[in-house]
């Protein structure tokens, strides 16, 4: 059943309920008929979550920007390390320094 079908069904039942049950003290059936009661149904997901799509896009954009800054910082650290005069730091880290014994590498 769609929300439109449920709304139509409830709209059909409102006049029936007004005439089937006694009105609350201090009110009359005429008051309820004059207010033109109408159902306003929404899905439970829409009621609880709402329109969160825009918020998720902003969160994803912010996360991407933070990751971009982190990658730029790592690249900057790698550049600074290689500009210190030791251009073979990756080779030395993996294979050990040339001219040293295996024990001194660890």
MOPAC internal coordinates of N, CA, C and O (Angstrom, degrees):
PM7 1SCF
backbone

  N    0.0000 0     0.00 0     0.00 0    0    0    0
  C    1.4392 1     0.00 0     0.00 0    1    0    0
  C    1.5280 1   108.42 1     0.00 0    2    1    0
  O    1.2310 1   120.85 1   -48.47 1    3    2    1
  N    1.2920 1   115.99 1   131.53 1    3    2    1
  C    1.4584 1   120.55 1   179.55 1    5    3    2
  C    1.5278 1   109.68 1   -84.65 1    6    5    3
  O    1.2310 1   121.29 1   -11.53 1    7    6    5
  N    1.3289 1   115.14 1   168.47 1    7    6    5
  C    1.4621 1   120.25 1   179.18 1    9    7    6
  C    1.5245 1   110.42 1   -65.29 1   10    9    7
  O    1.2310 1   120.13 1   143.57 1   11   10    9
  N    1.3318 1   117.36 1   -36.43 1   11   10    9
  C    1.4631 1   120.68 1   178.45 1   13   11   10
  C    1.5287 1   111.28 1   -63.99 1   14   13   11
  O    1.2310 1   120.61 1   137.64 1   15   14   13
  N    1.3328 1   116.44 1   -42.36 1   15   14   13
  C    1.4531 1   120.36 1   178.55 1   17   15   14
  C    1.5260 1   111.03 1   -64.40 1   18   17   15
  O    1.2310 1   120.74 1   138.40 1   19   18   17
  N    1.3482 1   116.19 1   -41.60 1   19   18   17
  C    1.4642 1   119.90 1   179.26 1   21   19   18
  C    1.5249 1   110.42 1   -65.78 1   22   21   19
  O    1.2310 1   120.03 1   140.56 1   23   22   21
  N    1.3408 1   117.55 1   -39.44 1   23   22   21
  C    1.4659 1   120.86 1   178.21 1   25   23   22
  C    1.5306 1   110.58 1   -63.16 1   26   25   23
  O    1.2310 1   120.32 1   137.12 1   27   26   25
  N    1.3226 1   116.99 1   -42.88 1   27   26   25
  C    1.4628 1   120.67 1   178.64 1   29   27   26
  C    1.5261 1   110.50 1   -63.75 1   30   29   27
  O    1.2310 1   120.11 1   140.10 1   31   30   29
  N    1.3195 1   117.40 1   -39.90 1   31   30   29
  C    1.4594 1   120.95 1   179.78 1   33   31   30
  C    1.5289 1   111.06 1   -66.03 1   34   33   31
  O    1.2310 1   120.12 1   137.33 1   35   34   33
  N    1.3294 1   117.38 1   -42.67 1   35   34   33
  C    1.4653 1   120.47 1   179.13 1   37   35   34
  C    1.5252 1   110.34 1   -68.86 1   38   37   35
  O    1.2310 1   119.82 1   141.18 1   39   38   37
  N    1.3451 1   117.94 1   -38.82 1   39   38   37
  C    1.4635 1   120.86 1   177.38 1   41   39   38
  C    1.5382 1   110.52 1   -61.39 1   42   41   39
  O    1.2310 1   120.43 1   146.11 1   43   42   41
  N    1.3124 1   116.79 1   -33.89 1   43   42   41
  C    1.4614 1   121.12 1   176.83 1   45   43   42
  C    1.5202 1   111.22 1   -70.16 1   46   45   43
  O    1.2310 1   120.01 1   146.46 1   47   46   45
  N    1.3382 1   117.58 1   -33.54 1   47   46   45
  C    1.4593 1   121.33 1  -176.69 1   49   47   46
  C    1.5267 1   113.74 1   -83.45 1   50   49   47
  O    1.2310 1   118.65 1   161.64 1   51   50   49
  N    1.3167 1   120.18 1   -18.36 1   51   50   49
  C    1.4721 1   121.59 1  -177.59 1   53   51   50
  C    1.5304 1   111.79 1   -60.58 1   54   53   51
  O    1.2310 1   118.47 1   129.91 1   55   54   53
  N    1.3405 1   120.53 1   -50.09 1   55   54   53
  C    1.4793 1   118.66 1   178.27 1   57   55   54
  C    1.5210 1   112.86 1   -63.25 1   58   57   55
  O    1.2310 1   120.81 1   146.75 1   59   58   57
  N    1.3273 1   116.06 1   -33.25 1   59   58   57
  C    1.4656 1   119.33 1   178.70 1   61   59   58
  C    1.5225 1   109.91 1   -64.85 1   62   61   59
  O    1.2310 1   120.54 1   136.51 1   63   62   61
  N    1.3421 1   116.58 1   -43.49 1   63   62   61
  C    1.4607 1   120.53 1  -179.64 1   65   63   62
  C    1.5282 1   111.31 1   -67.36 1   66   65   63
  O    1.2310 1   119.93 1   144.68 1   67   66   65
  N    1.3305 1   117.74 1   -35.32 1   67   66   65
  C    1.4664 1   120.39 1   179.49 1   69   67   66
  C    1.5226 1   112.11 1   -63.29 1   70   69   67
  O    1.2310 1   120.54 1   144.12 1   71   70   69
  N    1.3303 1   116.58 1   -35.88 1   71   70   69
  C    1.4582 1   120.28 1  -178.37 1   73   71   70
  C    1.5267 1   112.82 1   -91.74 1   74   73   71
  O    1.2310 1   119.93 1   164.57 1   75   74   73
  N    1.3398 1   117.73 1   -15.43 1   75   74   73
  C    1.4631 1   120.70 1  -178.51 1   77   75   74
  C    1.5226 1   112.56 1   -87.98 1   78   77   75
  O    1.2310 1   119.72 1   150.46 1   79   78   77
  N    1.3154 1   118.14 1   -29.54 1   79   78   77
  C    1.4567 1   121.70 1  -176.22 1   81   79   78
  C    1.5256 1   109.50 1  -116.19 1   82   81   79
  O    1.2310 1   120.22 1   -34.54 1   83   82   81
  N    1.3112 1   117.18 1   145.46 1   83   82   81
  C    1.4686 1   119.19 1  -179.72 1   85   83   82
  C    1.5359 1   110.39 1   -69.82 1   86   85   83
  O    1.2310 1   119.84 1   -34.81 1   87   86   85
  N    1.3283 1   117.92 1   145.19 1   87   86   85
  C    1.4623 1   119.97 1   179.15 1   89   87   86
  C    1.5247 1   110.96 1   -70.88 1   90   89   87
  O    1.2310 1   121.06 1   -18.94 1   91   90   89
  N    1.3139 1   115.58 1   161.06 1   91   90   89
  C    1.4559 1   121.40 1   178.92 1   93   91   90
  C    1.5244 1   109.46 1   -66.13 1   94   93   91
  O    1.2310 1   120.10 1   -24.92 1   95   94   93
  N    1.3253 1   117.42 1   155.08 1   95   94   93
  C    1.4675 1   119.47 1   179.47 1   97   95   94
  C    1.5277 1   111.08 1   -57.83 1   98   97   95
  O    1.2310 1   120.48 1   -45.56 1   99   98   97
  N    1.3205 1   116.69 1   134.44 1   99   98   97
  C    1.4516 1   122.35 1  -179.84 1  101   99   98
  C    1.5142 1   113.78 1    89.73 1  102  101   99
  O    1.2310 1   119.59 1   179.24 1  103  102  101
  N    1.3178 1   118.39 1    -0.76 1  103  102  101
  C    1.4687 1   121.97 1   179.18 1  105  103  102
  C    1.5210 1   109.23 1  -125.38 1  106  105  103
  O    1.2310 1   121.85 1   -15.13 1  107  106  105
  N    1.3160 1   114.07 1   164.87 1  107  106  105
  C    1.4654 1   119.78 1   175.72 1  109  107  106
  C    1.5278 1   108.79 1  -131.38 1  110  109  107
  O    1.2310 1   121.35 1   -13.74 1  111  110  109
  N    1.3031 1   115.02 1   166.26 1  111  110  109
  C    1.4642 1   120.43 1   178.03 1  113  111  110
  C    1.5227 1   109.38 1   -64.19 1  114  113  111
  O    1.2310 1   120.23 1   146.22 1  115  114  113
  N    1.3335 1   117.16 1   -33.78 1  115  114  113
  C    1.4601 1   121.78 1  -179.40 1  117  115  114
  C    1.5329 1   111.50 1   -61.15 1  118  117  115
  O    1.2310 1   120.12 1   142.81 1  119  118  117
  N    1.3360 1   117.38 1   -37.19 1  119  118  117
  C    1.4760 1   120.66 1   178.46 1  121  119  118
  C    1.5260 1   109.76 1   -61.09 1  122  121  119
  O    1.2310 1   120.51 1   134.84 1  123  122  121
  N    1.3185 1   116.63 1   -45.16 1  123  122  121
  C    1.4624 1   119.95 1  -179.18 1  125  123  122
  C    1.5234 1   111.78 1   -68.90 1  126  125  123
  O    1.2310 1   120.05 1   144.70 1  127  126  125
  N    1.3183 1   117.50 1   -35.30 1  127  126  125
  C    1.4661 1   119.87 1   178.10 1  129  127  126
  C    1.5223 1   111.33 1   -68.83 1  130  129  127
  O    1.2310 1   120.22 1   144.73 1  131  130  129
  N    1.3298 1   117.18 1   -35.27 1  131  130  129
  C    1.4685 1   120.63 1   179.68 1  133  131  130
  C    1.5313 1   112.82 1   -72.09 1  134  133  131
  O    1.2310 1   119.68 1   154.15 1  135  134  133
  N    1.3233 1   118.23 1   -25.85 1  135  134  133
  C    1.4747 1   120.70 1  -179.24 1  137  135  134
  C    1.5240 1   112.34 1   -77.84 1  138  137  135
  O    1.2310 1   120.00 1   169.43 1  139  138  137
  N    1.3087 1   117.61 1   -10.57 1  139  138  137
  C    1.4746 1   122.26 1  -179.84 1  141  139  138
  C    1.5310 1   111.65 1    52.33 1  142  141  139
  O    1.2310 1   121.52 1  -115.59 1  143  142  141
  N    1.3016 1   114.70 1    64.41 1  143  142  141
  C    1.4639 1   120.26 1   178.77 1  145  143  142
  C    1.5225 1   110.38 1   -62.38 1  146  145  143
  O    1.2310 1   121.20 1   -41.70 1  147  146  145
  N    1.3187 1   115.31 1   138.30 1  147  146  145
  C    1.4644 1   120.63 1   178.45 1  149  147  146
  C    1.5262 1   108.60 1  -142.88 1  150  149  147
  O    1.2310 1   120.39 1   -37.13 1  151  150  149
  N    1.3102 1   116.87 1   142.87 1  151  150  149
  C    1.4708 1   119.18 1   179.31 1  153  151  150
  C    1.5257 1   111.13 1   -74.45 1  154  153  151
  O    1.2310 1   121.56 1   -30.80 1  155  154  153
  N    1.3033 1   114.62 1   149.20 1  155  154  153
  C    1.4711 1   121.39 1   174.69 1  157  155  154
  C    1.5261 1   106.93 1  -133.81 1  158  157  155
  O    1.2310 1   120.65 1   -92.43 1  159  158  157
  N    1.2969 1   116.36 1    87.57 1  159  158  157
  C    1.4555 1   121.80 1  -176.49 1  161  159  158
  C    1.5224 1   110.78 1   -93.43 1  162  161  159
  O    1.2310 1   121.54 1   -36.14 1  163  162  161
  N    1.3269 1   114.65 1   143.86 1  163  162  161
  C    1.4657 1   122.18 1   173.68 1  165  163  162
  C    1.5188 1   107.79 1  -137.41 1  166  165  163
  O    1.2310 1   120.59 1   -24.01 1  167  166  165
  N    1.3001 1   116.49 1   155.99 1  167  166  165
  C    1.4601 1   119.14 1   178.23 1  169  167  166
  C    1.5269 1   109.49 1   -71.46 1  170  169  167
  O    1.2310 1   120.93 1   -25.60 1  171  170  169
  N    1.3095 1   115.82 1   154.40 1  171  170  169
  C    1.4542 1   120.90 1  -178.95 1  173  171  170
  C    1.5289 1   110.58 1   -63.41 1  174  173  171
  O    1.2310 1   120.31 1   141.92 1  175  174  173
  N    1.3276 1   117.01 1   -38.08 1  175  174  173
  C    1.4663 1   120.56 1   178.41 1  177  175  174
  C    1.5248 1   110.33 1   -61.43 1  178  177  175
  O    1.2310 1   120.06 1   134.93 1  179  178  177
  N    1.3142 1   117.49 1   -45.07 1  179  178  177
  C    1.4600 1   120.38 1   179.87 1  181  179  178
  C    1.5266 1   110.85 1   -65.95 1  182  181  179
  O    1.2310 1   120.30 1   143.95 1  183  182  181
  N    1.3207 1   117.03 1   -36.05 1  183  182  181
  C    1.4541 1   121.40 1  -179.62 1  185  183  182
  C    1.5249 1   111.15 1   -68.29 1  186  185  183
  O    1.2310 1   119.92 1   136.25 1  187  186  185
  N    1.3369 1   117.76 1   -43.75 1  187  186  185
  C    1.4612 1   121.14 1  -176.57 1  189  187  186
  C    1.5183 1   112.98 1   -81.91 1  190  189  187
  O    1.2310 1   119.93 1   137.30 1  191  190  189
  N    1.3180 1   117.74 1   -42.70 1  191  190  189
  C    1.4566 1   121.81 1  -174.64 1  193  191  190
  C    1.5198 1   111.31 1   -93.47 1  194  193  191
  O    1.2310 1   120.02 1   136.13 1  195  194  193
  N    1.3122 1   117.57 1   -43.87 1  195  194  193
  C    1.4587 1   121.27 1  -179.06 1  197  195  194
  C    1.5190 1   111.25 1    76.51 1  198  197  195
  O    1.2310 1   121.11 1    24.91 1  199  198  197
  N    1.3261 1   115.48 1  -155.09 1  199  198  197
  C    1.4619 1   121.35 1   179.91 1  201  199  198
  C    1.5226 1   108.95 1   -93.99 1  202  201  199
  O    1.2310 1   120.89 1   -92.71 1  203  202  201
  N    1.3325 1   115.90 1    87.29 1  203  202  201
  C    1.4536 1   121.05 1  -175.89 1  205  203  202
  C    1.5293 1   111.38 1  -100.47 1  206  205  203
  O    1.2310 1   120.25 1   178.65 1  207  206  205
  N    1.3239 1   117.12 1    -1.35 1  207  206  205
  C    1.4645 1   120.86 1  -177.01 1  209  207  206
  C    1.5194 1   112.34 1   -60.16 1  210  209  207
  O    1.2310 1   119.81 1   135.48 1  211  210  209
  N    1.3274 1   117.97 1   -44.52 1  211  210  209
  C    1.4635 1   120.77 1  -179.87 1  213  211  210
  C    1.5263 1   110.99 1   -64.43 1  214  213  211
  O    1.2310 1   120.82 1   140.75 1  215  214  213
  N    1.3193 1   116.04 1   -39.25 1  215  214  213
  C    1.4630 1   120.15 1   179.03 1  217  215  214
  C    1.5264 1   110.83 1   -63.92 1  218  217  215
  O    1.2310 1   120.35 1   139.71 1  219  218  217
  N    1.3241 1   116.94 1   -40.29 1  219  218  217
  C    1.4672 1   119.79 1   178.79 1  221  219  218
  C    1.5225 1   111.76 1   -66.40 1  222  221  219
  O    1.2310 1   119.89 1   143.32 1  223  222  221
  N    1.3502 1   117.82 1   -36.68 1  223  222  221
  C    1.4657 1   119.98 1   177.42 1  225  223  222
  C    1.5310 1   110.62 1   -65.00 1  226  225  223
  O    1.2310 1   120.14 1   139.49 1  227  226  225
  N    1.3252 1   117.33 1   -40.51 1  227  226  225
  C    1.4693 1   120.49 1   177.84 1  229  227  226
  C    1.5224 1   110.02 1   -64.85 1  230  229  227
  O    1.2310 1   120.20 1   137.85 1  231  230  229
  N    1.3340 1   117.23 1   -42.15 1  231  230  229
  C    1.4605 1   120.93 1   178.48 1  233  231  230
  C    1.5266 1   111.16 1   -63.33 1  234  233  231
  O    1.2310 1   120.07 1   137.94 1  235  234  233
  N    1.3322 1   117.48 1   -42.06 1  235  234  233
  C    1.4584 1   120.47 1   179.32 1  237  235  234
  C    1.5231 1   111.42 1   -66.47 1  238  237  235
  O    1.2310 1   120.04 1   141.08 1  239  238  237
  N    1.3345 1   117.53 1   -38.92 1  239  238  237
  C    1.4617 1   120.66 1   176.47 1  241  239  238
  C    1.5107 1   111.98 1   -64.18 1  242  241  239
  O    1.2310 1   120.31 1   138.70 1  243  242  241
  N    1.3317 1   117.01 1   -41.30 1  243  242  241
  C    1.4640 1   121.19 1   177.95 1  245  243  242
  C    1.5170 1   110.72 1   -64.27 1  246  245  243
  O    1.2310 1   120.37 1   136.86 1  247  246  245
  N    1.3128 1   116.91 1   -43.14 1  247  246  245
  C    1.4585 1   120.73 1   178.42 1  249  247  246
  C    1.5235 1   111.06 1   -62.46 1  250  249  247
  O    1.2310 1   119.79 1   138.10 1  251  250  249
  N    1.3245 1   118.00 1   -41.90 1  251  250  249
  C    1.4633 1   121.05 1   177.28 1  253  251  250
  C    1.5165 1   111.54 1   -62.54 1  254  253  251
  O    1.2310 1   120.11 1   140.26 1  255  254  253
  N    1.3237 1   117.39 1   -39.74 1  255  254  253
  C    1.4616 1   121.22 1   178.65 1  257  255  254
  C    1.5292 1   110.90 1   -65.48 1  258  257  255
  O    1.2310 1   119.93 1   138.43 1  259  258  257
  N    1.3213 1   117.74 1   -41.57 1  259  258  257
  C    1.4752 1   121.45 1   177.92 1  261  259  258
  C    1.5258 1   110.28 1   -64.04 1  262  261  259
  O    1.2310 1   119.96 1   138.89 1  263  262  261
  N    1.3292 1   117.68 1   -41.11 1  263  262  261
  C    1.4636 1   120.18 1   177.89 1  265  263  262
  C    1.5228 1   111.65 1   -66.05 1  266  265  263
  O    1.2310 1   120.28 1   143.95 1  267  266  265
  N    1.3262 1   117.06 1   -36.05 1  267  266  265
  C    1.4613 1   120.88 1   176.09 1  269  267  266
  C    1.5207 1   110.65 1   -62.94 1  270  269  267
  O    1.2310 1   119.92 1   136.96 1  271  270  269
  N    1.3205 1   117.76 1   -43.04 1  271  270  269
  C    1.4646 1   121.16 1   177.76 1  273  271  270
  C    1.5289 1   110.57 1   -64.30 1  274  273  271
  O    1.2310 1   120.01 1   139.31 1  275  274  273
  N    1.3310 1   117.59 1   -40.69 1  275  274  273
  C    1.4614 1   120.79 1   179.02 1  277  275  274
  C    1.5292 1   110.90 1   -63.06 1  278  277  275
  O    1.2310 1   120.27 1   137.28 1  279  278  277
  N    1.3212 1   117.10 1   -42.72 1  279  278  277
  C    1.4733 1   120.14 1   178.41 1  281  279  278
  C    1.5248 1   110.87 1   -65.04 1  282  281  279
  O    1.2310 1   120.23 1   141.04 1  283  282  281
  N    1.3216 1   117.17 1   -38.96 1  283  282  281
  C    1.4705 1   119.99 1   178.21 1  285  283  282
  C    1.5224 1   110.48 1   -65.36 1  286  285  283
  O    1.2310 1   120.06 1   141.75 1  287  286  285
  N    1.3150 1   117.49 1   -38.25 1  287  286  285
  C    1.4690 1   120.15 1   177.79 1  289  287  286
  C    1.5239 1   111.49 1   -65.44 1  290  289  287
  O    1.2310 1   120.23 1   138.74 1  291  290  289
  N    1.3069 1   117.17 1   -41.26 1  291  290  289
  C    1.4672 1   120.12 1   178.94 1  293  291  290
  C    1.5240 1   110.15 1   -65.50 1  294  293  291
  O    1.2310 1   120.32 1   137.27 1  295  294  293
  N    1.3223 1   117.00 1   -42.73 1  295  294  293
  C    1.4682 1   119.92 1   177.75 1  297  295  294
  C    1.5175 1   110.72 1   -62.28 1  298  297  295
  O    1.2310 1   120.17 1   140.83 1  299  298  297
  N    1.3174 1   117.29 1   -39.17 1  299  298  297
  C    1.4617 1   120.84 1   178.22 1  301  299  298
  C    1.5206 1   110.75 1   -64.66 1  302  301  299
  O    1.2310 1   119.86 1   138.23 1  303  302  301
  N    1.3211 1   117.87 1   -41.77 1  303  302  301
  C    1.4635 1   120.31 1   178.18 1  305  303  302
  C    1.5275 1   111.09 1   -63.35 1  306  305  303
  O    1.2310 1   120.07 1   140.34 1  307  306  305
  N    1.3129 1   117.47 1   -39.66 1  307  306  305
  C    1.4602 1   120.37 1   178.16 1  309  307  306
  C    1.5236 1   111.31 1   -66.08 1  310  309  307
  O    1.2310 1   120.05 1   140.92 1  311  310  309
  N    1.3241 1   117.51 1   -39.08 1  311  310  309
  C    1.4653 1   120.46 1   178.19 1  313  311  310
  C    1.5203 1   111.79 1   -65.68 1  314  313  311
  O    1.2310 1   120.46 1   137.96 1  315  314  313
  N    1.3241 1   116.72 1   -42.04 1  315  314  313
  C    1.4667 1   120.40 1   179.98 1  317  315  314
  C    1.5228 1   109.69 1   -64.67 1  318  317  315
  O    1.2310 1   120.44 1   141.36 1  319  318  317
  N    1.3020 1   116.77 1   -38.64 1  319  318  317
  C    1.4566 1   119.91 1  -178.51 1  321  319  318
  C    1.5298 1   111.11 1   -66.43 1  322  321  319
  O    1.2310 1   120.10 1   142.51 1  323  322  321
  N    1.3149 1   117.42 1   -37.49 1  323  322  321
  C    1.4588 1   119.22 1  -179.42 1  325  323  322
  C    1.5245 1   111.63 1   -77.49 1  326  325  323
  O    1.2310 1   119.31 1   156.19 1  327  326  325
  N    1.3102 1   118.92 1   -23.81 1  327  326  325
  C    1.4659 1   121.15 1   179.72 1  329  327  326
  C    1.5174 1   112.47 1   -79.89 1  330  329  327
  O    1.2310 1   119.36 1   174.34 1  331  330  329
  N    1.3269 1   118.83 1    -5.66 1  331  330  329
  C    1.4556 1   121.74 1   178.86 1  333  331  330
  C    1.5168 1   112.44 1   -74.13 1  334  333  331
  O    1.2310 1   119.57 1  -177.25 1  335  334  333
  N    1.2912 1   118.43 1     2.75 1  335  334  333
  C    1.4610 1   121.51 1   179.74 1  337  335  334
  C    1.5111 1   112.75 1   101.42 1  338  337  335
  O    1.2310 1   120.12 1   165.01 1  339  338  337
  N    1.2993 1   117.37 1   -14.99 1  339  338  337
  C    1.4545 1   121.30 1   179.69 1  341  339  338
  C    1.5302 1   107.74 1   -99.41 1  342  341  339
  O    1.2310 1   120.77 1   -89.94 1  343  342  341
  N    1.3146 1   116.14 1    90.06 1  343  342  341
  C    1.4606 1   120.11 1  -176.95 1  345  343  342
  C    1.5210 1   112.67 1   -85.09 1  346  345  343
  O    1.2310 1   120.07 1   170.53 1  347  346  345
  N    1.3018 1   117.46 1    -9.47 1  347  346  345
  C    1.4687 1   121.04 1  -178.45 1  349  347  346
  C    1.5130 1   111.73 1  -104.70 1  350  349  347
  O    1.2310 1   120.20 1  -151.33 1  351  350  349
  N    1.3210 1   117.21 1    28.67 1  351  350  349
  C    1.4624 1   118.65 1  -174.06 1  353  351  350
  C    1.5221 1   112.68 1   -65.21 1  354  353  351
  O    1.2310 1   119.73 1   146.72 1  355  354  353
  N    1.3201 1   118.13 1   -33.28 1  355  354  353
  C    1.4625 1   119.14 1   177.50 1  357  355  354
  C    1.5330 1   110.87 1   -68.52 1  358  357  355
  O    1.2310 1   121.02 1   136.08 1  359  358  357
  N    1.3309 1   115.66 1   -43.92 1  359  358  357
  C    1.4639 1   119.69 1   178.84 1  361  359  358
  C    1.5266 1   110.35 1   -62.54 1  362  361  359
  O    1.2310 1   120.40 1   134.82 1  363  362  361
  N    1.3228 1   116.83 1   -45.18 1  363  362  361
  C    1.4605 1   120.29 1  -178.38 1  365  363  362
  C    1.5191 1   111.66 1   -67.09 1  366  365  363
  O    1.2310 1   120.45 1   143.41 1  367  366  365
  N    1.2987 1   116.75 1   -36.59 1  367  366  365
  C    1.4588 1   118.90 1  -179.72 1  369  367  366
  C    1.5250 1   110.43 1   -66.92 1  370  369  367
  O    1.2310 1   120.60 1   142.68 1  371  370  369
  N    1.3273 1   116.47 1   -37.32 1  371  370  369
  C    1.4532 1   119.52 1  -177.49 1  373  371  370
  C    1.5329 1   111.43 1   -80.51 1  374  373  371
  O    1.2310 1   119.56 1   132.90 1  375  374  373
  N    1.3328 1   118.45 1   -47.10 1  375  374  373
  C    1.4603 1   122.08 1  -172.03 1  377  375  374
  C    1.5217 1   113.46 1  -101.02 1  378  377  375
  O    1.2310 1   119.75 1   167.59 1  379  378  377
  N    1.2902 1   118.08 1   -12.41 1  379  378  377
  C    1.4553 1   120.34 1  -178.16 1  381  379  378
  C    1.5265 1   110.17 1    94.59 1  382  381  379
  O    1.2310 1   120.64 1   -19.58 1  383  382  381
  N    1.3033 1   116.37 1   160.42 1  383  382  381
  C    1.4616 1   120.87 1  -179.28 1  385  383  382
  C    1.5195 1   110.34 1   -70.69 1  386  385  383
  O    1.2310 1   121.05 1   -37.39 1  387  386  385
  N    1.3048 1   115.60 1   142.61 1  387  386  385
  C    1.4576 1   121.58 1   179.43 1  389  387  386
  C    1.5228 1   108.62 1   -75.55 1  390  389  387
  O    1.2310 1   120.05 1   -43.93 1  391  390  389
  N    1.2976 1   117.51 1   136.07 1  391  390  389
  C    1.4562 1   121.65 1   177.33 1  393  391  390
  C    1.5146 1   113.07 1    89.18 1  394  393  391
  O    1.2310 1   119.18 1  -172.84 1  395  394  393
  N    1.2987 1   119.17 1     7.16 1  395  394  393
  C    1.4605 1   120.74 1   177.13 1  397  395  394
  C    1.5128 1   108.53 1  -115.88 1  398  397  395
  O    1.2310 1   121.32 1   -16.24 1  399  398  397
  N    1.2947 1   115.08 1   163.76 1  399  398  397
  C    1.4556 1   118.32 1   178.81 1  401  399  398
  C    1.5147 1   110.18 1   -83.50 1  402  401  399
  O    1.2310 1   120.39 1   -13.68 1  403  402  401
  N    1.2927 1   116.85 1   166.32 1  403  402  401
  C    1.4563 1   121.70 1  -178.31 1  405  403  402
  C    1.5351 1   111.11 1   -62.31 1  406  405  403
  O    1.2310 1   120.50 1   145.26 1  407  406  405
  N    1.3121 1   116.64 1   -34.74 1  407  406  405
  C    1.4656 1   121.41 1  -179.30 1  409  407  406
  C    1.5309 1   111.43 1   -66.07 1  410  409  407
  O    1.2310 1   119.34 1   143.44 1  411  410  409
  N    1.3110 1   118.86 1   -36.56 1  411  410  409
  C    1.4609 1   121.97 1  -178.46 1  413  411  410
  C    1.5342 1   111.54 1   -74.20 1  414  413  411
  O    1.2310 1   120.11 1   159.15 1  415  414  413
  N    1.3028 1   117.40 1   -20.85 1  415  414  413
  C    1.4592 1   120.42 1   178.75 1  417  415  414
  C    1.5230 1   112.93 1   -71.82 1  418  417  415
  O    1.2310 1   120.63 1   155.61 1  419  418  417
  N    1.3195 1   116.41 1   -24.39 1  419  418  417
  C    1.4639 1   119.50 1  -178.67 1  421  419  418
  C    1.4830 1   108.00 1  -102.32 1  422  421  419
  O    1.2310 1   120.10 1   180.00 1  423  422  421

